Structure formats: structure tokens, C-alpha cells
Amino acid sequence: MGEGGITLRELDARPVTDLNGVGDARARALAAAEVHSILDLLGFYPRRYLDRTREATVGGLSIGDEGMVLVRVGTVSSRRTRNRRSLVEARVSDDTGELRLTFFNQPWRADQLKVGMQAVVFGRLDNYQGNLQMTNPVVDLVGDRTGRIVAIYPQSETAGLHSWDVDGIVAEALRRVMKVRGLSDPLPGAVRQRYGLVGRSEAYQAIHRPGSLHEMGEARRRLVFDELLRIQLALVQRKVDLERTSVGIAHDVGVTALLDQFRSGLGFRMTAAQDRVVGEILADLARPAPMHRLLQGDVGSGKTVVAVAAMLAAVQGGHQAAVMVPTEVLAEQHHATISGLLDEMTVSDPATLLGHRPLKVDLLTSHTTAGERRRIGSQLLAGGVDVLIGTHAIIQEGVEFGSLGVVVIDEQHRFGVEQRAALRDKNRDGTAPDVLVMTATPIPRTAAMTVYGDLDVSVLDELPPGRTRIATTWDADAADVW
């Protein structure tokens, strides 16, 4: 369905009470699950699916097997054990056999399981005193629904929300939506074809009432694509808004005395990747719009050297730099490393007899003494501290910079958007410093664009001579993978 279809915004404006069968009681039950609009309802996806063509049977399970079976409740009883624990027992069966479900300390199961009701149970089959038994299995009630694939929704006994109730309401919503105009699809046909995506109407229909698990998978793929696209567009819009509304600092990157001194004192040549990324950063710094860049590289790839080069470009022009890290240990490590890299370097200072002074690197954490904090605060505001390294203490009230030019944030995922924004607001004149975010987490470029959509991405894909490449692996069975 194309441009003439119903938009998600329109569905969000329609309450679930517009649907037949949703009165005040059901509306309250749905509200407890944060379902208020028809859009919320269509986004209330099943938590699992029962494939009736592949389901196990009671008679087909062996002792020790874990399985999911569709059964009908025969009897339900409850009592107290000798140690006063509640015990609910239910006899259930299918056409191939019978088993007992035993629930300890779940007295509400006696009200949930009704004689004659169909339920999907998942658990480990044991033999107890000659009886087949599952102890504390997962139970989903499916009512009397039939069909090849049965969608099972999150349910709440407390709120009185059951899977079959949700299924019926969703069916009514889909019927009403598809009968009128279907759903508007903002993705052009060429884009859907390029990525092999089904249409939006088809996706919502199949995620709730799939004809096969393959259909469900294709629907899920399209809906995930839409969700990631919305996130990406929001992040890109935030970046555009920042660049349009923020007044940045156009650094004079043509003056490279400090950077040249730093390079010559390293004792080794930067890699081609480091040179390339430094060039990308300097190009950003020269622009009046504030930089927002992600620097990604393995441990040992030389991210710190690149970050120092960026900071020196700011210090060269009379500005300051800050490095914010998530832990005090990391702050101390960065302070030691960066102090060593900048040892014996000097910056211009007309107030001194010789016209220059040592480049000053300071450390600020929650363990910094009150006296030391006052000294740092005074020198920071006067421009006497060139590089400040610290934890979240840097963004606390009372920490003010004379002119903050570059901010380096290590491991961005440990800081919230508000903390990053607090650093941007540290300059009294309203100018926004340039921001460089560093991470050692290997992120595929497409995922990086999604997670860090408000940042440009630079990658250090080359290790300095003598460094061993880090081998990163992932478990395909793990849930939390990119």
C-alpha cells in the first residue's frame, strides 16, 4: 500500500478504545502494558511463536528433553508442602500422552490454569514417582486458537491481559486498517527491492499473523529496518541541528609548530592511518561548525597519539583541551601517558619573561583535594591549564574553562548525551568545543552509523610496527551481539 495509506502518526492518534471489543476494562489492562493507541497495539509484538507443524508431543519427548508442547488442562489442584511452600499441580495432556505440571511458590497458577484450557508449556521432562513431570515450566495460554503458526503475546495475570485477548484485539486492528487503506509505506519501491524488504502493511500483518516462520522473519527484518532508520534519521537531524545552532571555533590549523614538535619527539613515525585520521580531524577543526567525530581503533592502534594531535591544534591557537574518561584509574593512566607525550613542550605566554611556559597537563577526579581543585579551577579559568584530564568531575558546576577548544571522550557508551552536552556548554562565550569520541570496541561501519549517527566516523585500520593485531570474535548464539 503506498502514499494513500494510513500513516503511523494517524494510528498513534487513535486510541485502542476505537476498536470493537475494547471497553474500559480491557483498555486499562492494555494501558498496564503501555498500550494506549492502535500504533502501540501493532507494535506490541508476540514474544514467541508456536509452529503447530513442528511442535513436540508429550509422547515424543524423552526423559531429560527440553521441549515445547501444546496441551489441554485436565485437572488443577493446590496445597501446602510440609515446609509450608505453596504447590500447584496440573494434569495436562495431548493426543499422545499425559504429564503433570508442578509449580512451587506460584500460587497464582491455580487461577491461571482452567480446566479445558489450551496452553503451551516449555520445560524439561522428568520422571517423578513413575509420572512424567515438568517442574516450574514456562506457560503461555493460547485459548482455543488454531492455525499453523500461533502468536503468543506477553501477558499479565495481575492486569488481566491474556495472549488470546491481545490476539483478538490485534486481529480487529489489522482488519480495520487493511480494510480501509492499508499502511502508508515511506520506503520507495527501489529501496525495498535493493534491501529485499517486504512492504510495511505486509510486515505488520505477518509479524502478528504469519503463515510461516519465514514470513515472520521477513516481517521482523522490515520492522527492525524501520526502527533503525528512525533512530538514524533522528541522530542525523540532531547533528544537523547542532551544527546549525552551535557556534564553533574555526581553528587556524595552518600553524603547526606544536604538532611538528610533537611528531618529532615521538621517536617513531605515525602510521599512514594515523596521518589520514589526523588530516580528517584538522579539516574538521578548521571549519566554524563544531566537530563531532568518532575515532575507532583496536587497542594499540594509536588513538591516544591522534587525540593528542587534535588537542595540540587547539592549544596552538590559545585554546584548551579536555579528556573525559569513565573511571579514575583510566583518568590516571591517560594523565601519565599524555603528560609523558607532552613532556618538555612549551606554549606561547607573553606574560612570562621568555615569552613561553611549559605546556600544563592537569588531572581532576572526585578524589582531587579541595585545595588542589581550587588551584586547578583558578588556573583553568585563567588559561594556565592547557589540557585537563578527568572523570565526570570535569562537568560539575564550578569547573570553568577560559576557552575550551577540543573535548576528547574515551568510551562514549559510558557517558550519556546530557554529559556530553554539559562539556559543550563549558565556554562562557557560548562557543561549542570540537568533540572527538574514542572507542576500542570494534563496530561494523553500518552499526556505527546507527549507534553514533550524530558523529562522523574515522577508523584506525593499521597498527604501528611491532604491535600484534587484536583478534575479536563473537558467539553466534549470544543475544547481545552486533
Secondary structure, DSSP 8 states (H G I E B T S, - for coil): --TTSB-HHHHHTSBGGGSTT--HHHHHHHHHTT--BHHHHHTS--SEEEETTT-B-TTT--TT-EEEEEEEEEEEEEEE-TTS-EEEEEEEEETTEEEEEEEES-TTHHHH--TT-EEEEEEE-EEETTEEEEES-EEEE-TT--SSEEEE---BTTTTB-HHHHHHHHHHHHHHHHHHT-B---S-HHHHHHHT---HHHHHHHHHS-SSHHHHHHHHHHHHHHHHHHHHHHHHHHHHHHHHH-B-----TT--HHHHHHHHHSSS---HHHHHHHHHHHHHHHSSS--EEEEEE-TTS-HHHHHHHHHHHHHHTT-EEEEE-SSHHHHHHHHHHHHHHTTT-EEE-TTSSSSEEE--EEEE-TTS-HHHHHHHHHHHHHT--SEEEESGGGGSTT---S-EEEEEEESGGGS-HHHHHHHHT--TT-B--EEEEEE-S---HHHHHHHTTTSEEEEE----TT---------TT-SS--
